[in-house]
């Protein structure tokens, strides 16, 4: 069409166009269009430029103000023309809907597999993930005894901190899973308070398969949607809970009792707590 120069922008390869990630290439494109240096924006399809209507319509508005054409595999569009603008808007909406539909179908298929008892992530220490994505106890008896010993010692002492101190005083390391080994490669280290609490509050040790224990809220930062830090949800809001899914180290009733003990040992004030309160508006 007589353009003197072609500039290829590929900084955004591998980045999602949903608007949740920074895309320096798209920002470079918008800046060039605003400066009036662009005669046409060429893409294989609309979804390659944006998968959300906010960015897509912003680009269309800027192209209309600066007399910039939009070109894809189907044709050439002038955003100043009403019909072309309508077609471009439909392309952007379809691209956004297509991504949402693919994610929805993938999520449904993912959760359906979990509901059949398959585990799709790293398993905690004491378990291994089989080739068909099932969960079972590790064959190493030393690891089994070490994991079971944590629950036995907690029942005897009644405190996660005292359990941690006992292991450190006795210089008894506990097993940890090396990431990416499906639970088969084990490291032995002295436990921390966080490690003990992590084991005591993990429902997998009670033979339960759980999914959806945390959630991330969407917040607006600098005009863009961001995923905040994930937070734990109460048990009644867990998405999937399958009891007796695999052999556990304790029963589900023992797991719930352990949670009640940990809650009674918490820092907050509670009339049913077993130890003196550490914080409170009025102690007397």
C-alpha positions in Angstrom: 0.0 0.0 0.0 3.0 2.3 -0.3 4.1 2.4 3.4 7.8 3.3 3.6 8.6 1.4 6.8 7.3 -1.7 8.7 7.9 -2.0 12.4 7.4 -5.4 14.0 6.3 -5.4 17.7 6.9 -8.8 19.3 7.6 -7.9 23.0 4.3 -9.3 24.1 4.9 -12.9 22.9 3.8 -15.2 25.6 1.8 -12.6 27.5 -2.0 -12.8 28.0 -4.1 -10.2 26.3 -6.8 -10.2 29.0 -5.5 -6.9 30.5 -4.3 -8.5 33.7 -0.6 -8.4 32.6 1.6 -5.5 31.6 2.2 -5.5 27.8 5.0 -3.2 26.9 4.6 -4.0 23.2 0.9 -2.9 23.2 1.9 0.3 25.1 4.5 1.0 22.5 1.9 0.6 19.8 -0.5 3.0 21.5 2.2 5.6 21.9 3.2 5.4 18.3 -0.5 5.7 17.2 -0.9 8.8 19.5 2.1 10.5 18.0 0.6 10.1 14.5 3.6 8.1 13.2 1.5 5.0 12.2 -0.3 4.6 8.9 -1.8 1.2 9.6 -1.8 -1.4 12.4 -1.5 -5.0 10.9 -2.3 -8.1 12.9 -3.1 -11.7 11.9 -6.4 -11.4 13.8 -8.0 -9.1 16.3 -7.3 -11.4 19.2 -3.6 -11.0 18.7 -3.8 -7.3 19.7 -6.2 -7.6 22.7 -8.4 -10.1 24.4 -10.4 -7.5 26.4 -12.7 -4.7 25.1 -11.1 -2.1 27.2 -7.7 -2.2 25.4 -9.3 -3.0 22.0 -11.8 -0.1 21.9 -9.1 2.2 23.2 -6.9 1.3 20.2 -9.9 1.8 17.9 -10.6 5.2 19.3 -7.0 6.3 18.9 -6.8 5.0 15.3 -9.9 6.9 14.5 -8.5 10.2 15.9 -5.2 9.8 14.0 -6.5 8.4 10.7 -4.9 5.1 11.2 -6.1 1.9 9.4 -6.5 -1.5 11.1 -5.7 -4.5 8.9 -6.1 -8.2 9.6 -6.3 -11.3 7.5 -9.9 -10.6 6.6 -9.6 -7.0 5.3 -8.8 -3.4 5.8 -10.8 -1.3 8.2 -11.1 2.5 8.7 -12.2 3.2 12.3 -13.6 6.5 11.1 -16.3 4.6 9.1 -19.3 3.5 11.1 -19.6 0.1 9.5 -15.9 -0.7 9.9 -16.0 0.4 13.5 -19.0 -1.9 14.1 -17.1 -4.9 12.6 -14.0 -4.1 14.6 -16.1 -3.9 17.8 -17.7 -7.3 17.1 -14.2 -8.8 16.4 -13.0 -7.5 19.8 -16.1 -8.9 21.6 -15.7 -12.3 20.0 -12.0 -12.4 20.9 -12.9 -11.6 24.5 -15.7 -14.2 24.6 -13.6 -16.8 22.9 -10.9 -16.6 25.6 -13.5 -16.7 28.4 -15.2 -19.7 26.8 -11.9 -21.6 26.5 -11.1 -20.9 30.1 -14.5 -21.9 31.3 -14.4 -25.3 29.4 -10.8 -25.9 30.7 -11.9 -25.2 34.2 -14.9 -27.5 34.0 -12.8 -30.3 32.6 -10.1 -29.7 35.3 -12.7 -29.8 38.2 -14.5 -32.8 36.7 -11.2 -34.8 36.8 -10.6 -33.8 40.4 -14.1 -34.9 41.3 -13.2 -38.4 40.0 -10.4 -38.5 42.6 -7.4 -37.3 40.4 -4.8 -35.0 41.9 -3.4 -32.4 39.5 -0.7 -30.8 41.6 2.2 -31.7 43.9 1.3 -34.0 46.8 2.5 -33.4 50.4 5.2 -35.4 52.0 4.2 -39.0 52.9 2.3 -39.4 49.6 3.2 -40.0 45.9 1.3 -39.2 42.8 0.8 -42.2 40.5 1.0 -42.3 36.7 -2.8 -42.0 36.5 -2.8 -38.9 38.8 -4.0 -40.8 41.9 -2.6 -40.3 45.4 -1.2 -43.1 47.6 1.1 -43.5 50.5 4.8 -43.4 49.8 6.5 -46.9 50.0 9.3 -45.6 52.2 8.4 -46.8 55.7 10.8 -44.4 57.4 8.9 -41.4 55.9 5.6 -43.0 56.9 6.7 -43.4 60.5 8.1 -39.8 60.6 4.8 -38.3 59.3 2.7 -40.4 61.6 4.9 -39.4 64.5 4.1 -35.7 64.0 0.4 -36.4 64.6 1.1 -38.7 67.5 3.4 -36.2 69.2 0.9 -33.4 68.7 -1.9 -35.4 70.3 0.4 -36.1 73.3 1.6 -32.5 73.8 -1.5 -30.6 72.6 0.5 -27.8 71.0 2.0 -27.3 67.6 4.8 -25.1 69.0 5.7 -27.7 71.7 5.7 -30.3 69.0 8.2 -28.3 67.0 10.4 -27.6 70.1 10.4 -31.4 71.0 11.7 -32.3 67.5 14.3 -29.6 67.7 15.4 -30.6 71.2 15.7 -34.2 70.1 17.4 -33.2 66.8 15.0 -35.3 64.8 14.6 -34.1 61.2 11.3 -34.4 59.3 10.9 -35.3 55.7 10.1 -32.7 53.0 9.3 -33.2 49.4 11.6 -31.9 46.8 9.5 -29.9 44.3 8.8 -31.5 40.9 9.4 -35.1 42.0 5.8 -36.1 42.5 6.6 -36.8 46.1 9.4 -39.3 45.5 12.5 -37.3 46.4 12.7 -36.5 50.1 14.8 -34.0 52.0 15.3 -34.3 55.8 15.4 -31.0 57.8 14.6 -29.9 61.4 11.0 -28.6 61.3 9.8 -25.0 61.9 6.5 -23.9 63.5 5.1 -23.2 60.0 6.1 -26.7 58.8 4.3 -28.3 61.8 1.2 -26.2 61.3 1.2 -26.9 57.6 1.1 -30.7 58.2 -1.5 -30.5 61.0 -3.9 -28.4 58.9 -3.5 -30.3 55.6 -6.6 -32.4 55.0 -4.7 -34.8 52.7 -3.3 -36.5 55.8 -6.9 -37.4 56.7 -7.5 -39.1 53.4 -9.4 -36.2 51.8 -8.9 -34.7 48.4 -9.5 -30.9 48.6 -9.6 -28.3 45.9 -10.5 -24.6 46.1 -9.3 -23.8 49.7 -8.0 -20.4 48.6 -9.3 -17.5 46.5 -7.7 -14.4 45.0 -9.7 -11.2 44.8 -9.4 -8.8 41.8 -8.3 -5.3 42.7 -7.8 -2.2 40.6 -4.3 -0.8 40.5 -3.2 1.9 38.1 -6.4 1.5 36.1 -5.9 -2.2 35.6 -7.3 -5.3 37.2 -4.8 -7.2 39.4 -5.0 -10.5 41.2 -4.4 -9.9 44.9 -2.7 -12.4 47.3 -4.6 -15.6 47.7 -6.5 -16.0 51.0 -7.8 -19.1 52.7 -11.6 -19.8 52.6 -13.6 -21.4 55.4 -14.3 -25.1 55.0 -17.9 -24.7 54.0 -16.8 -22.7 50.9 -14.3 -25.2 49.6 -15.1 -26.1 46.0 -14.4 -29.8 46.2 -14.1 -32.1 49.2 -13.8 -35.8 48.7 -13.6 -37.8 51.9 -11.9 -41.3 52.0 -10.3 -40.6 48.6 -7.0 -42.3 49.6 -5.4 -43.9 52.6 -4.6 -41.3 55.2 -2.4 -41.1 58.4 -5.3 -40.0 60.6 -9.1 -40.1 60.4 -11.2 -37.2 59.3 -12.6 -36.9 62.9 -9.0 -36.7 64.3 -8.2 -34.0 61.7 -11.2 -31.9 62.8 -10.2 -32.4 66.5 -6.7 -31.2 65.7 -8.1 -28.1 64.1 -10.2 -27.4 67.2 -7.1 -27.8 69.4 -5.1 -25.4 67.2 -7.9 -22.9 67.3 -8.2 -23.1 71.1 -4.4 -22.5 71.2 -4.7 -19.4 69.1 -3.6 -15.9 70.1 -7.1 -14.3 70.0 -9.5 -14.2 73.0 -12.0 -17.0 73.3 -13.9 -18.1 76.4 -13.4 -21.7 75.4 -9.6 -21.4 74.9 -7.4 -23.7 76.9 -4.5 -21.3 77.5 -4.3 -17.7 78.8 -5.2 -15.1 76.2 -2.3 -13.0 74.7 -4.4 -10.2 73.1 -7.7 -8.7 74.0 -9.5 -5.4 74.6 -10.0 -6.1 78.3 -8.5 -9.0 80.2 -10.2 -8.2 83.5 
